Amino acid sequence: MTSDMHTATSAGGTGRLPVAATHAAFLSCQQIIADSYARADAGRRASVAELFVEDGWQRLGPILMQGRARIREVMATRDDDGRRTLHTTTDLRITAAPRPDELHLSYHLTLYVLSGERPCIPDSLAAVTDVFVRRNEQWCLQSRDLSLLAPTD
């Protein structure tokens, strides 16, 4: 972000967005991130697909899910595994804003498996990049790319 009170420059990009619009978009996208993990932790992982655009995609390590229907299908299988989880996010930041209707956010994700043998010790640590697009005045996930940094056995 620049020190200019009226515009923000995207990281590594040439686009300039009004600061107020960038903050509003950031807050909307932050809420979508929180909602997606709250759904997963409530055992409603399949419903995370509703937060994506129809042609969106999600990669969880080696697993690529292309399209909302495929995301729903794969995530539904995780609903049936009986695991209770807690996802926490940190270091949320805007990494690019190439257009007024697109925002890239990165963060770190820590996963705790509450129904596991060691519920207070993280099960994995990941770096996540989410790309959001605004369609019909609503922000949605275009893509989520999750790379494991430190899985535990």
C-alpha positions as CSV (number, residue, x, y, z in Angstrom):
1,M,0.0,0.0,0.0
2,T,1.2,3.5,-0.7
3,S,1.1,6.3,1.8
4,D,-1.3,8.1,-0.5
5,M,-4.6,8.5,1.2
6,H,-6.6,7.9,-2.0
7,T,-5.0,4.9,-3.7
8,A,-3.3,1.6,-3.0
9,T,-0.9,-0.1,-5.4
10,S,-1.1,-3.8,-5.8
11,A,2.0,-5.7,-4.8
12,G,3.9,-6.4,-7.9
13,G,1.2,-4.9,-10.1
14,T,0.3,-1.7,-11.8
15,G,-3.3,-1.5,-10.8
16,R,-4.4,1.2,-8.4
17,L,-7.5,0.9,-6.3
18,P,-9.1,3.4,-4.0
19,V,-8.0,2.7,-0.4
20,A,-11.5,2.5,0.9
21,A,-12.5,0.0,-1.8
22,T,-9.4,-2.1,-1.1
23,H,-10.2,-2.1,2.6
24,A,-13.8,-3.1,2.0
25,A,-12.8,-5.8,-0.4
26,F,-10.1,-7.1,2.0
27,L,-12.7,-7.3,4.8
28,S,-15.2,-9.1,2.6
29,C,-12.6,-11.6,1.4
30,Q,-11.3,-12.1,5.0
31,Q,-14.9,-13.0,6.0
32,I,-15.1,-15.6,3.2
33,I,-11.9,-17.2,4.4
34,A,-13.2,-17.3,8.0
35,D,-16.5,-18.7,6.8
36,S,-14.9,-21.4,4.7
37,Y,-12.9,-22.8,7.7
38,A,-15.8,-22.4,10.1
39,R,-17.9,-24.5,7.7
40,A,-15.1,-27.2,7.6
41,D,-14.8,-27.2,11.4
42,A,-18.6,-27.5,11.8
43,G,-18.5,-30.7,9.6
44,R,-20.0,-28.9,6.6
45,R,-17.0,-29.1,4.3
46,A,-19.0,-29.7,1.2
47,S,-20.7,-26.4,1.6
48,V,-17.4,-24.6,1.1
49,A,-18.0,-25.1,-2.6
50,E,-20.7,-22.5,-2.4
51,L,-18.1,-19.8,-1.8
52,F,-16.4,-20.5,-5.1
53,V,-17.4,-19.3,-8.6
54,E,-18.8,-22.1,-10.8
55,D,-15.5,-22.6,-12.6
56,G,-13.3,-22.1,-9.6
57,W,-10.7,-24.5,-8.4
58,Q,-9.1,-25.6,-5.2
59,R,-5.8,-27.5,-4.7
60,L,-5.1,-29.1,-1.4
61,G,-1.5,-30.3,-1.7
62,P,-1.6,-32.9,-4.5
63,I,-5.4,-32.9,-4.8
64,L,-6.8,-30.6,-7.5
65,M,-10.5,-30.0,-7.6
66,Q,-11.7,-28.2,-10.8
67,G,-15.2,-26.6,-10.7
68,R,-17.7,-26.1,-7.9
69,A,-19.3,-29.5,-8.3
70,R,-16.0,-31.3,-8.0
71,I,-15.0,-29.3,-4.9
72,R,-18.3,-30.2,-3.3
73,E,-17.9,-33.9,-4.2
74,V,-14.3,-34.2,-2.8
75,M,-15.1,-32.1,0.3
76,A,-18.2,-34.2,1.0
77,T,-16.0,-37.3,1.4
78,R,-14.1,-35.4,4.2
79,D,-17.5,-34.7,5.9
80,D,-17.8,-38.5,6.3
81,D,-14.4,-39.1,7.9
82,G,-15.6,-38.3,11.4
83,R,-12.7,-35.9,12.1
84,R,-13.3,-32.8,14.3
85,T,-11.0,-30.0,13.2
86,L,-10.0,-26.5,14.1
87,H,-8.4,-24.3,11.4
88,T,-6.6,-21.1,12.4
89,T,-5.2,-18.5,10.0
90,T,-2.4,-16.0,10.5
91,D,-0.4,-13.5,8.4
92,L,-3.3,-12.6,6.1
93,R,-2.1,-10.1,3.5
94,I,-3.0,-8.7,0.1
95,T,-0.4,-9.9,-2.4
96,A,-2.0,-8.4,-5.6
97,A,-4.9,-6.4,-6.8
98,P,-4.5,-6.5,-10.5
99,R,-8.0,-5.2,-11.3
100,P,-10.8,-3.6,-9.3
101,D,-12.7,-6.9,-9.3
102,E,-9.8,-9.2,-8.3
103,L,-7.9,-9.5,-5.1
104,H,-5.1,-12.0,-4.2
105,L,-4.6,-12.8,-0.5
106,S,-2.0,-15.1,1.1
107,Y,-1.9,-16.5,4.7
108,H,-0.7,-19.4,6.8
109,L,-3.1,-22.1,8.0
110,T,-2.6,-24.3,11.0
111,L,-4.8,-27.4,11.3
112,Y,-5.6,-29.1,14.6
113,V,-7.4,-32.4,14.6
114,L,-9.4,-32.3,17.8
115,S,-10.6,-35.9,17.5
116,G,-7.0,-37.1,17.1
117,E,-4.5,-38.4,19.7
118,R,-2.9,-35.0,20.3
119,P,-5.6,-32.4,19.8
120,C,-3.5,-29.5,21.2
121,I,-0.6,-30.1,18.7
122,P,-0.9,-28.8,15.2
123,D,-1.5,-31.5,12.6
124,S,-0.2,-29.4,9.7
125,L,1.0,-26.0,8.6
126,A,0.3,-24.7,5.1
127,A,0.8,-21.6,3.0
128,V,-2.4,-20.6,1.2
129,T,-3.1,-18.2,-1.7
130,D,-6.7,-17.3,-2.4
131,V,-7.8,-15.4,-5.5
132,F,-11.1,-13.6,-5.2
133,V,-13.2,-12.1,-7.9
134,R,-16.2,-9.8,-7.6
135,R,-19.2,-11.0,-9.6
136,N,-22.6,-9.2,-9.3
137,E,-21.2,-7.0,-6.5
138,Q,-20.3,-10.1,-4.4
139,W,-16.8,-11.4,-3.7
140,C,-16.3,-15.1,-4.4
141,L,-13.3,-17.5,-4.4
142,Q,-11.9,-18.0,-7.9
143,S,-9.1,-20.3,-6.6
144,R,-7.5,-21.6,-3.4
145,D,-4.0,-23.1,-3.6
146,L,-2.8,-24.7,-0.4
147,S,0.8,-26.0,-0.1
148,L,1.8,-28.0,3.0
149,L,4.8,-26.6,4.7
150,A,5.0,-28.9,7.7
151,P,2.7,-32.0,7.8
152,T,3.0,-34.2,10.8
153,D,2.6,-37.9,10.8
